[in-house]
Each structure stands twice: as C-alpha cells, then as structure tokens.
Amino acid sequence: MELNKNGRNFLLGTLFKSYLVQTAACSVIIWVCTDVMDVAVSQIFRKCFGDYFFMYYRSYGDETA
C-alpha cells in the first residue's frame, strides 16, 4: 500500500502526538509516585523517630554528637 505525502505526514504527526501523550503520562505517573513515596517515608520516619527524625539521621555515626 502506497501512501501519498499528506497521508504519510498525517501518520507521522499522529505517531508523534501519541509519543508526546505517552511521555507526558509516564512523567506524571513517576512524579505522583515519587511524591506519594516521599510522604509515606516521611510519615514512617516521624512515627519511628518523632518530628525531628532528620537530627537522628544527620548525627548517625558522628561521635561528637
């Protein structure tokens, strides 16, 4: 089957648009999952170490603290 020039450009444009949509969707999914994991890990650390869990993390292994 032979496509004319307009048909080929339409096909390439459609593929490019679908690629952009797929890339945007994957980026949003990755961003949302990262944000949810950040909140979850922060809540777990707060439950284990209290509100100042970052002080435990920064002083771990420091003999002068």
MIVOSE-643362 format. One record per atom (N, C-alpha, C, O): residue number from 1; x, y, z; residue in three letters; atom name. Coordinates in Angstrom, 1 decimal, decimal comma. Last residue first. Layout:
// MIVOSE-643362
k  X  Y  Z  r  a
NUM  X  Y  Z  ALA  CA
...
//
This chain:
// MIVOSE-643362
k  X  Y  Z  r  a
65  28,5  14,0  68,5  ALA  N
65  27,1  14,5  68,7  ALA  CA
65  26,6  13,9  70,0  ALA  C
65  25,4  14,2  70,4  ALA  O
64  30,9  12,9  67,9  THR  N
64  30,9  14,1  68,7  THR  CA
64  29,5  14,6  69,1  THR  C
64  29,3  15,4  70,0  THR  O
63  30,6  10,8  66,2  GLU  N
63  31,0  10,5  67,6  GLU  CA
63  30,9  11,7  68,5  GLU  C
63  30,8  11,6  69,7  GLU  O
62  28,3  10,1  63,9  ASP  N
62  29,1  11,2  64,4  ASP  CA
62  29,4  11,0  65,8  ASP  C
62  28,5  11,1  66,7  ASP  O
61  26,5  8,1  63,3  GLY  N
61  27,9  7,9  63,0  GLY  CA
61  28,8  9,0  63,4  GLY  C
61  30,1  8,9  63,2  GLY  O
60  23,9  10,3  63,0  TYR  N
60  24,3  8,9  63,0  TYR  CA
60  25,7  8,7  62,5  TYR  C
60  26,1  9,2  61,5  TYR  O
59  23,1  12,9  62,8  SER  N
59  24,0  12,6  63,8  SER  CA
59  24,5  11,2  63,9  SER  C
59  25,3  10,8  64,7  SER  O
58  21,2  12,8  60,7  ARG  N
58  22,5  13,6  60,5  ARG  CA
58  23,5  13,3  61,6  ARG  C
58  24,7  13,5  61,3  ARG  O
57  19,2  11,2  61,7  TYR  N
57  19,9  10,8  60,5  TYR  CA
57  21,2  11,5  60,4  TYR  C
57  22,2  10,9  60,0  TYR  O
56  18,4  12,6  63,9  TYR  N
56  18,9  11,3  64,1  TYR  CA
56  19,7  10,9  62,9  TYR  C
56  20,8  10,3  63,0  TYR  O
55  17,4  14,9  62,6  MET  N
55  18,5  15,0  63,6  MET  CA
55  19,2  13,7  63,8  MET  C
55  20,4  13,6  64,0  MET  O
54  15,2  14,0  61,2  PHE  N
54  16,4  14,4  60,5  PHE  CA
54  17,6  14,6  61,4  PHE  C
54  18,8  14,4  60,9  PHE  O
53  13,2  13,7  63,1  PHE  N
53  13,9  12,5  62,6  PHE  CA
53  15,2  12,8  61,9  PHE  C
53  16,1  12,0  61,9  PHE  O
52  11,6  15,2  64,8  TYR  N
52  12,9  15,7  64,4  TYR  CA
52  13,8  14,5  64,0  TYR  C
52  14,9  14,4  64,4  TYR  O
51  9,2  14,1  65,5  ASP  N
51  9,2  15,1  64,5  ASP  CA
51  10,5  15,5  64,0  ASP  C
51  10,7  16,1  62,9  ASP  O
50  10,0  10,5  65,8  GLY  N
50  9,4  11,8  66,2  GLY  CA
50  9,5  12,8  65,1  GLY  C
50  9,9  12,5  64,0  GLY  O
49  10,8  8,1  64,8  PHE  N
49  11,8  8,9  65,4  PHE  CA
49  11,2  10,2  66,0  PHE  C
49  12,0  11,0  66,6  PHE  O
48  8,6  6,6  63,8  CYS  N
48  9,6  5,9  64,5  CYS  CA
48  10,5  6,9  65,3  CYS  C
48  10,9  6,5  66,4  CYS  O
47  6,9  8,6  62,7  LYS  N
47  6,3  7,7  63,7  LYS  CA
47  7,4  7,0  64,4  LYS  C
47  7,3  6,7  65,6  LYS  O
46  8,7  9,8  60,9  ARG  N
46  8,1  10,6  62,0  ARG  CA
46  7,5  9,7  63,1  ARG  C
46  7,7  10,0  64,3  ARG  O
45  9,2  7,7  59,2  PHE  N
45  10,2  8,2  60,0  PHE  CA
45  9,7  9,0  61,2  PHE  C
45  10,3  9,0  62,3  PHE  O
44  6,6  7,5  58,1  ILE  N
44  7,2  6,3  58,8  ILE  CA
44  8,3  6,8  59,7  ILE  C
44  8,4  6,4  60,8  ILE  O
43  6,3  10,0  56,9  GLN  N
43  5,4  9,6  57,9  GLN  CA
43  5,9  8,4  58,7  GLN  C
43  5,8  8,4  60,0  GLN  O
42  8,3  9,9  54,9  SER  N
42  8,4  10,9  56,0  SER  CA
42  7,5  10,5  57,2  SER  C
42  7,8  10,7  58,3  SER  O
41  7,4  7,8  53,4  VAL  N
41  8,6  7,6  54,1  VAL  CA
41  8,8  8,6  55,2  VAL  C
41  9,2  8,3  56,3  VAL  O
40  5,0  9,0  52,3  ALA  N
40  5,0  7,8  53,1  ALA  CA
40  6,2  7,6  54,0  ALA  C
40  6,1  7,2  55,1  ALA  O
39  6,0  11,2  50,9  VAL  N
39  5,1  11,4  52,1  VAL  CA
39  5,1  10,2  53,0  VAL  C
39  5,1  10,3  54,2  VAL  O
38  7,5  9,9  49,0  ASP  N
38  8,2  10,8  49,9  ASP  CA
38  7,3  11,1  51,1  ASP  C
38  7,8  11,1  52,3  ASP  O
37  5,6  8,4  47,7  MET  N
37  6,6  7,7  48,4  MET  CA
37  7,3  8,6  49,4  MET  C
37  7,7  8,2  50,5  MET  O
36  4,2  10,5  46,5  VAL  N
36  3,5  9,7  47,5  VAL  CA
36  4,5  8,9  48,3  VAL  C
36  4,3  8,8  49,5  VAL  O
35  6,2  11,5  44,8  ASP  N
35  5,6  12,4  45,8  ASP  CA
35  4,9  11,5  46,9  ASP  C
35  5,1  11,8  48,1  ASP  O
34  6,6  9,3  43,1  THR  N
34  7,7  9,9  43,9  THR  CA
34  7,2  10,7  45,0  THR  C
34  7,7  10,6  46,2  THR  O
33  4,1  9,1  41,9  CYS  N
33  4,6  8,0  42,7  CYS  CA
33  5,7  8,5  43,6  CYS  C
33  5,8  8,1  44,8  CYS  O
32  3,9  11,6  40,5  VAL  N
32  3,0  11,3  41,6  VAL  CA
32  3,5  10,2  42,5  VAL  C
32  3,4  10,3  43,7  VAL  O
31  6,1  11,2  38,7  TRP  N
31  6,1  12,4  39,6  TRP  CA
31  5,1  12,1  40,8  TRP  C
31  5,5  12,3  42,0  TRP  O
30  5,3  9,0  37,2  ILE  N
30  6,5  8,9  38,0  ILE  CA
30  6,5  10,0  39,1  ILE  C
30  7,0  9,8  40,2  ILE  O
29  2,9  10,0  36,1  ILE  N
29  2,9  8,8  36,9  ILE  CA
29  4,1  8,7  37,8  ILE  C
29  4,0  8,5  39,0  ILE  O
28  4,0  12,1  34,5  VAL  N
28  3,0  12,4  35,6  VAL  CA
28  3,0  11,2  36,6  VAL  C
28  2,9  11,4  37,8  VAL  O
27  5,5  10,6  32,7  SER  N
27  6,2  11,6  33,6  SER  CA
27  5,3  12,0  34,8  SER  C
27  5,7  12,1  35,9  SER  O
26  3,6  9,1  31,4  CYS  N
26  4,6  8,5  32,2  CYS  CA
26  5,3  9,4  33,2  CYS  C
26  5,6  9,1  34,3  CYS  O
25  2,2  11,2  30,1  ALA  N
25  1,5  10,4  31,1  ALA  CA
25  2,5  9,7  32,0  ALA  C
25  2,3  9,6  33,2  ALA  O
24  4,2  12,3  28,4  ALA  N
24  3,6  13,1  29,5  ALA  CA
24  2,9  12,3  30,5  ALA  C
24  3,1  12,6  31,7  ALA  O
23  4,6  10,1  26,8  THR  N
23  5,7  10,6  27,6  THR  CA
23  5,2  11,5  28,7  THR  C
23  5,7  11,4  29,9  THR  O
22  2,1  9,8  25,6  GLN  N
22  2,6  8,7  26,4  GLN  CA
22  3,8  9,2  27,3  GLN  C
22  3,8  8,8  28,5  GLN  O
21  2,0  12,3  24,2  VAL  N
21  1,0  11,9  25,2  VAL  CA
21  1,5  10,8  26,2  VAL  C
21  1,3  10,9  27,4  VAL  O
20  4,1  12,0  22,5  LEU  N
20  4,1  13,1  23,4  LEU  CA
20  3,1  12,8  24,6  LEU  C
20  3,4  13,0  25,7  LEU  O
19  3,3  9,8  21,0  TYR  N
19  4,5  9,7  21,7  TYR  CA
19  4,6  10,8  22,8  TYR  C
19  4,9  10,5  23,9  TYR  O
18  1,0  10,8  19,7  SER  N
18  0,8  9,7  20,7  SER  CA
18  2,1  9,6  21,6  SER  C
18  2,0  9,2  22,7  SER  O
17  2,3  12,7  18,1  LYS  N
17  1,4  13,2  19,2  LYS  CA
17  1,2  12,1  20,2  LYS  C
17  1,1  12,4  21,4  LYS  O
16  3,8  11,0  16,4  PHE  N
16  4,5  12,0  17,3  PHE  CA
16  3,6  12,5  18,4  PHE  C
16  4,0  12,6  19,6  PHE  O
15  1,7  9,7  15,1  LEU  N
15  2,7  8,9  16,0  LEU  CA
15  3,4  9,8  16,9  LEU  C
15  3,6  9,5  18,1  LEU  O
14  0,5  11,9  13,8  THR  N
14  -0,2  11,1  14,8  THR  CA
14  0,7  10,3  15,7  THR  C
14  0,5  10,3  16,9  THR  O
13  2,6  12,6  12,1  GLY  N
13  2,1  13,6  13,1  GLY  CA
13  1,3  12,8  14,2  GLY  C
13  1,4  13,2  15,4  GLY  O
12  2,9  10,3  10,5  LEU  N
12  4,0  10,7  11,4  LEU  CA
12  3,5  11,7  12,5  LEU  C
12  4,0  11,6  13,6  LEU  O
11  0,3  10,4  9,3  LEU  N
11  0,7  9,3  10,1  LEU  CA
11  1,9  9,6  11,0  LEU  C
11  1,8  9,3  12,2  LEU  O
10  0,5  12,8  7,9  PHE  N
10  -0,6  12,7  8,9  PHE  CA
10  -0,2  11,5  9,9  PHE  C
10  -0,4  11,6  11,1  PHE  O
9  2,6  12,3  6,2  ASN  N
9  2,7  13,3  7,2  ASN  CA
9  1,7  13,2  8,3  ASN  C
9  2,0  13,5  9,4  ASN  O
8  1,3  10,3  4,6  ARG  N
8  2,5  10,0  5,4  ARG  CA
8  2,7  11,0  6,5  ARG  C
8  3,1  10,7  7,6  ARG  O
7  -0,8  11,7  3,5  GLY  N
7  -1,1  10,6  4,3  GLY  CA
7  0,1  10,2  5,2  GLY  C
7  -0,1  9,9  6,4  GLY  O
6  0,7  13,6  1,9  ASN  N
6  -0,2  14,1  3,0  ASN  CA
6  -0,5  12,9  4,0  ASN  C
6  -0,6  13,2  5,2  ASN  O
5  1,9  11,8  0,1  LYS  N
5  2,7  12,6  1,0  LYS  CA
5  1,9  13,2  2,2  LYS  C
5  2,4  13,2  3,3  LYS  O
4  0,3  8,6  0,0  ASN  N
4  0,7  9,9  -0,6  ASN  CA
4  1,4  10,7  0,5  ASN  C
4  1,4  10,3  1,7  ASN  O
3  1,4  5,3  0,4  LEU  N
3  0,7  6,4  1,0  LEU  CA
3  1,2  7,7  0,2  LEU  C
3  2,3  7,8  -0,2  LEU  O
2  0,7  2,1  -0,9  GLU  N
2  1,5  3,3  -1,0  GLU  CA
2  0,7  4,5  -0,5  GLU  C
2  -0,4  4,8  -0,9  GLU  O
1  0,8  -1,2  0,0  MET  N
1  0,0  0,0  0,0  MET  CA
1  0,9  1,2  0,0  MET  C
1  1,8  1,4  0,8  MET  O
//
